Amino acid sequence: MHHTAAEGNSLYLRQSLLAITIAVASTAALVYLTYRLPPEGLPLALFFLLLFCGAAGLVAPFMLWVNRRLVSSRRLPASSWRPIRWSAWIGLLAATLAWLQFIRLLNVVSAVLFALIFFLLEWLITSKRR
């Protein structure tokens, strides 16, 4: 399915605005949650969910842009789910690292290890589809 340049820019803008809206709403809810509720039980689980949504929404416009550049240069085949998946990996990494910090197990080695695990998972998903 081919899009004209104007349609592609319009789609990119709408997707980016949606992602930024999700990031702002999640961040606002995180701030409220952090200042108003104790970090235990349901508020703690909600904190990690909102952190995931906020981080994924924050990096989504950049991932959409990177995906457009890689697809237009023909380095990667077109996929509408790839930038969403990349953003989700970043959100999941942020939530995982926050959880590790919460239980006091976060250090440089564990952060790099989790980043490598998520990178390898994405590489396996991408290589399986080729």
N, C-alpha and C positions, 0 to 999 in steps of 0.2 A: 504494500500500500504506500504510494508516493504522495507526499504532501508538497505543496508549493512552499516557497520560502516564507511568505506571509502567514500561511497556515501554521507552519512549523514554529515561527516566532510567537504567534498568538498562543499556541499550545504550550510552549515553553514558559511564557509569561503567566498563563493561568496555573500551570503546575507549580511554578515557583511561588506565586502568591498564596496558593493553598498551603504549601509547605511552610512558608513564613507565618501564616495565620496559625497553623498547628503549633509551631514552635513558640510563638508569643503566648497563645492560650495555655500551653503546657507550662511555660516558664512562670506565668502569672499564678497558675494553680500551685506550682511548686513553692513559690514564695509564700503564698497564703498557708499552704500545708505546713511548711517549715516553721513558720512563726506562730501558728495557732494550735497545732495538735502534737501530742507526744510521739516520739519515734518508736512505736510498738504496734503490733497487730496490723489491722487494716490500713491505718495511715502509712505505715512503713511500706507495705506492698504497693499502695497507691503512689508513694514517693518514687519507687523504682519504675513503675509504669509511666509516670509523668516524665521522669528523667529520660527514659527510652524515647518517648514521643517527642520531647523537646530537642534532644540531640539529633534524632533522625530528621526532624523537620528543619533544624538549623542547617544541616549539611546537605539537605536534598537539592536546593538550587545549584550548589556547586557540583554535585554529582550529576545533575541533569546537564549542566554545561559541559563537564568532562565527557560524558557519554556522547553528547552531540558532536564534540570535536573528534573523538575516536571513531565514531561511526562515519562521519563525513570524510575522514582521512582513510577510511576502509581498513583500519587496523582491527576493528571488531565488527562482527555482523550486527545488524539492527536488532534491538530487543527493547521493548517498552518497559519490561520489568527490571532490567539491570540497574538503572539508577535508584529505583525504589529498594532493591535488594542491597545495594551498596550502602544506602542511607540506613537501612535497618541494621546492617552489620555494625555501623558506627554507633547507632543507638544502643544496640545490645552490648557492645564493648564498653560504652560509658556506664550503663547500668551494672554490668559485671564488675567493673573496676570500683564503682561506688560501693557495691555490696562487699567486695573484698576489703575496702577501706573501713566499712562499718564493722566488720568482724576482725579488723586489725591484722589482715594478712596481705595487704597491698604493699608491694615493693617493686623496684624497677624490673627485676627478673620476671615476676608474675605478670606485670603489665605487658612486657614484650612477648612473653609466652602466649598470653591470650590474644594479643594482636596477630601473632603468627598463626595461631590456630584458626582465627577467623579468616585471615588471608588465604590459608591453605584450603579451607572449606569453599571459599569463593572460587579459587583456582580449580578445585575438583568439579564444582558445578559447571563452570565455564568450559572446562576441557571435555566433560561428558557430552555436552551439547554440540561440540564440533564434529 
